[in-house]
Amino acid sequence: MHFLGDRLEFPPVEMANDDGLLAVGGDLAPERLLLAYKSGIFPWFNDDALMLWWSPDPRMVLFPEEIKVSKSMRKVIRDKQFRLTQNTCFAEVLDQCAKVERKGQEGTWITPKMKASYTELHNKGFAKSYEVWEDGNLVGGLYGVDLGHVFCGESMFSLKPNASKFAFISLAMECIEKGYELIDCQVHTEHLESLGATLIPRSEFMKILKS
């Protein structure tokens, strides 16, 4: 495991341990965050005093054209139950994602410093949010970092059934339209798998990321 100093650099992802932990320390400057995503690395921790950087192998990704849309979700889309917007309330999406209780986790990795850093990335045009509305209320959404050919998904939330699915499917459809190669989902969850995401070797992920 590598300990980061003040220099803006990361070790090769191949140095990560079996759990995917690559490095400890550094800071959350927008420049470091952006370098991390471009290098196949992401931050994940619940204490600003101990910053952890990860690059798991295998990697959970969605090839946009492989998105799975169930019959029930097709009906939700057809009936126009939800309305989608982008980048209209980035801070609120972060706040809602931070409140989500997740199985096997205590607290949240979306710490105040993380919020501030991703907000800076958002102001620079790299971090983006997708918001889902029902009857004028924010009921779901997601956010992530847009690298131009890969969208690095960070977190999603849902206050109504199917709201986060609607956000994710909408993201995938837009990625198909724009010719994005994949959506980085980072680690496996059954929810993401049900939507078509799959595990691929980190080496394959890095080839696509660097293409």
C-alpha positions in Angstrom: 0.0 0.0 0.0 1.3 3.4 -1.0 1.3 6.5 1.2 0.6 9.7 -0.7 2.3 12.9 0.0 1.8 16.4 -1.5 2.9 15.5 -5.0 0.1 15.1 -7.5 0.6 11.4 -8.4 -0.7 7.9 -7.8 1.1 4.6 -8.0 0.3 2.1 -10.8 -3.1 0.4 -10.2 -1.4 -3.0 -10.3 0.1 -2.2 -6.9 -3.4 -2.4 -5.2 -3.9 -5.2 -2.7 -6.4 -8.0 -3.1 -9.2 -5.9 -1.8 -8.4 -3.1 -4.3 -6.9 -0.7 -1.8 -4.1 1.2 -3.6 -3.1 4.2 -1.5 -3.7 6.2 1.7 -3.4 9.9 2.3 -3.1 12.9 -0.1 -5.9 15.4 -0.4 -9.2 15.9 -2.1 -8.1 18.8 -4.4 -10.2 18.7 -7.6 -7.0 18.2 -9.6 -6.1 15.0 -7.6 -9.7 13.7 -7.9 -9.7 14.2 -11.6 -6.3 12.5 -12.0 -7.6 9.6 -9.9 -10.6 9.0 -12.2 -8.5 9.3 -15.3 -6.1 6.7 -13.7 -8.8 4.2 -12.8 -8.8 5.1 -9.1 -11.5 6.4 -6.8 -11.7 7.6 -3.2 -13.9 5.7 -0.7 -13.7 6.3 3.0 -15.8 7.6 5.9 -13.2 9.6 7.8 -11.6 12.8 6.2 -8.5 12.1 8.4 -7.8 8.8 6.6 -8.2 9.1 2.8 -8.3 5.8 1.0 -7.9 5.3 -2.7 -9.1 2.2 -4.6 -8.7 0.3 -7.9 -10.4 -3.1 -7.5 -9.9 -6.1 -9.8 -12.3 -7.1 -11.3 -14.2 -3.8 -12.0 -17.9 -3.4 -12.1 -19.0 -1.6 -15.3 -21.9 -1.2 -17.6 -21.5 -1.2 -21.3 -24.3 1.3 -22.1 -25.9 -0.8 -24.9 -26.2 -3.7 -22.4 -28.6 -1.8 -20.1 -31.5 -4.0 -19.0 -34.9 -2.3 -18.9 -37.6 -4.5 -17.4 -41.2 -4.5 -18.5 -42.2 -2.6 -15.3 -39.6 0.0 -16.0 -40.7 0.3 -19.7 -44.2 1.1 -18.3 -42.8 3.7 -15.9 -41.0 5.3 -18.8 -43.9 5.0 -21.2 -46.3 6.5 -18.6 -44.0 9.4 -18.0 -44.2 8.9 -14.2 -40.9 10.8 -13.7 -39.2 13.9 -15.2 -35.4 14.0 -15.6 -33.2 17.0 -15.4 -29.4 17.4 -15.3 -27.2 19.6 -13.1 -30.1 21.7 -11.7 -29.5 20.8 -8.0 -26.1 19.1 -7.7 -25.6 19.9 -4.0 -29.0 18.4 -3.1 -28.3 15.2 -5.0 -25.0 14.9 -3.0 -26.9 15.5 0.3 -29.5 12.9 -0.5 -26.9 10.3 -1.6 -25.1 10.9 1.7 -28.3 10.1 3.7 -28.9 6.7 2.1 -28.5 3.8 4.4 -26.5 1.1 2.8 -26.2 -2.6 3.9 -22.9 -3.4 5.6 -21.8 0.3 5.9 -21.7 2.6 8.9 -22.0 6.2 8.1 -21.3 7.6 4.6 -18.2 8.2 2.5 -19.7 11.5 1.2 -18.1 13.6 3.9 -18.2 17.4 4.0 -14.7 17.6 2.3 -15.9 15.2 -0.4 -19.0 17.4 -1.0 -16.8 20.5 -1.3 -14.4 18.8 -3.7 -17.1 17.3 -6.0 -18.9 20.6 -6.0 -15.6 22.2 -7.3 -15.4 19.5 -10.0 -19.1 20.2 -10.8 -18.3 24.0 -11.2 -15.5 23.0 -13.5 -17.8 20.9 -15.7 -16.6 17.4 -14.8 -18.9 16.3 -12.0 -22.6 16.0 -13.1 -25.9 15.1 -11.6 -29.0 13.5 -12.9 -32.2 14.4 -11.0 -35.5 12.6 -11.0 -38.7 14.5 -10.2 -42.3 13.4 -9.5 -45.0 16.0 -9.0 -42.4 18.7 -8.5 -40.5 16.9 -5.9 -36.9 15.5 -6.1 -37.4 11.7 -5.6 -34.2 10.2 -7.0 -30.9 10.8 -8.8 -27.3 10.1 -9.2 -24.0 11.9 -9.7 -20.6 11.1 -11.1 -17.5 12.3 -13.0 -17.7 12.7 -16.8 -14.5 11.9 -18.6 -15.9 12.3 -22.1 -15.9 8.7 -23.2 -16.4 7.1 -19.7 -18.9 8.2 -17.1 -17.7 7.3 -13.6 -20.8 6.8 -11.5 -20.3 7.7 -7.8 -23.7 7.3 -6.0 -27.4 7.3 -6.5 -30.5 7.6 -4.3 -34.2 6.9 -4.5 -37.0 8.2 -2.4 -39.6 6.5 -4.5 -39.6 3.0 -6.1 -37.8 2.9 -9.4 -36.5 6.5 -9.2 -32.8 5.7 -9.1 -33.4 3.0 -11.8 -34.9 5.7 -14.0 -31.9 7.9 -13.5 -29.4 5.1 -14.3 -31.4 4.0 -17.4 -31.6 7.6 -18.6 -27.8 8.0 -18.1 -27.2 4.8 -20.1 -29.4 5.9 -22.9 -27.6 9.2 -23.1 -24.2 7.4 -23.1 -25.4 5.3 -26.0 -26.5 8.4 -27.9 -23.1 10.2 -27.2 -21.0 7.1 -28.0 -19.6 6.6 -24.5 -17.7 3.3 -24.1 -18.8 2.4 -20.6 -20.2 3.6 -17.2 -17.8 2.8 -14.4 -19.8 1.3 -11.5 -16.7 0.5 -9.4 -17.9 -2.4 -7.3 -20.4 -5.2 -7.6 -24.0 -4.8 -6.2 -27.0 -7.0 -7.1 -28.9 -3.8 -8.0 -26.4 -2.8 -10.6 -26.1 -6.4 -11.9 -29.9 -6.4 -12.4 -29.5 -3.4 -14.6 -27.0 -5.0 -16.8 -23.7 -4.2 -15.2 -20.9 -6.8 -15.2 -17.5 -7.5 -13.8 -14.5 -7.2 -16.1 -10.7 -7.5 -15.5 -9.1 -4.3 -14.3 -6.7 -4.6 -17.2 -9.6 -4.5 -19.7 -11.1 -1.5 -17.9 -7.8 0.4 -18.0 -7.5 -0.2 -21.7 -10.9 1.3 -22.3 -10.2 4.2 -19.9 -6.9 5.0 -21.6 -8.3 4.7 -25.2 
